[in-house]
Amino acid sequence: TAAAPASAPTRSPPASTPTGSPSSTTASSSGALTPAVGADETPYSCKKAKGSITISFKPESELKDLITWAMSFTCKNFIYEAGILARSKKVTIISPLKMSPQDAYRVFLLSLSSMGLTVVPKGNVLRIVEAAQAKGETLPIFKKGTPGNSDEVGRAVLRPTHVGVSALSDAISVVKSSVGDIKVLPDAGALTVTDYASHIRDMASIAREI
């Protein structure tokens, strides 16, 4: 009788190839996970500027471009909700000369106000909000001296010395912005004003002159 043919040797199935994107971490000999080569350790980086700053933006820049730029030289933390990005306008900045970090941050605030937005401090974070809604937020109160000439929304208390509070309210309303608010407190003989710092600065100047 013919001998039965020898059975073919069995082979182990090939190792399966994982699907999806490669992992951003690898295991070291100790078992700890370390970032893979080429993986970003942090999504954003910043360095507080000490010298002059050059502003170079494409025309019609978006909110996220402005925030990323401001964060890069101030190292400030920013937060905003997705709807703000969808509703915000675009802005074009043309600045041929270098400027100080302080002036560059003023440009950032002015750009936000041009888009109908402002910043509200919340601890160590600056929240981007619509300027028209800022008066309902917890804002910085300018207590001493004259507010800076910037476009950050804040509050101040004005106490007239030579005129009544109603007369002062009428006088300063001409420099109130579209997002500002003036509250007359007749019993206290004072007014509370909420507006951009640059507008409160003008209101305080008028109050001193009348």
Long-range contacts (C-beta under 8 A, 24 or more apart in sequence): 44-68, 44-71, 44-72, 45-72, 46-71, 46-72, 46-73, 46-74, 46-75, 47-72, 47-73, 47-75, 48-73, 48-74, 48-75, 48-101, 49-73, 49-74, 49-101, 49-104, 50-101, 52-98, 52-99, 52-100, 53-98, 53-99, 53-100, 53-101, 53-104, 54-98, 55-93, 55-95, 55-99, 55-104, 55-107, 57-92, 57-93, 59-92, 60-90, 60-91, 60-92, 61-90, 61-91, 61-92, 61-93, 62-88, 62-90, 63-88, 63-115, 63-117, 63-128, 66-91, 66-108, 66-111, 66-112, 67-128, 69-108, 70-105, 70-108, 73-101, 73-104, 74-101, 74-105, 76-126, 77-124, 77-125, 77-126, 78-119, 78-125, 78-126, 78-127, 78-128, 79-122, 79-125, 79-126, 79-127, 79-128, 80-127, 80-128, 80-129, 84-117, 84-128, 84-129, 84-130, 87-130, 88-115, 88-116, 88-117, 89-114, 89-115, 89-116, 90-115, 91-115, 106-149, 106-150, 106-151, 109-150, 109-151, 109-152, 110-150, 110-151, 112-151, 113-151, 113-196, 118-151, 118-152, 118-153, 118-179, 118-196, 119-152, 120-153, 131-179, 131-196, 132-178, 132-179, 134-179, 134-194, 135-179, 135-180, 135-181, 135-194, 139-194, 142-197, 142-200, 146-201, 146-204, 146-205, 147-197, 147-198, 147-200, 147-201, 147-204, 148-197, 148-198, 148-201, 149-197, 149-198, 149-201, 150-196, 150-197, 150-198, 151-196, 151-197, 151-198, 152-196, 152-197, 153-179, 153-194, 153-195, 153-196, 153-197, 154-194, 154-195, 154-197, 154-200, 155-192, 155-193, 155-194, 155-200, 156-192, 156-193, 156-200, 156-203, 156-204, 157-190, 157-191, 157-192, 157-193, 158-190, 158-191, 158-192, 158-193, 158-203, 158-204, 158-207, 159-189, 159-190, 159-191, 160-189, 160-191, 160-207, 160-210, 162-210, 163-210, 165-189, 165-190, 165-191, 167-210, 168-206, 168-207, 168-210, 171-206, 171-207, 171-210, 172-202, 172-203, 172-206, 172-207, 175-199, 175-202, 175-203, 175-206, 176-203
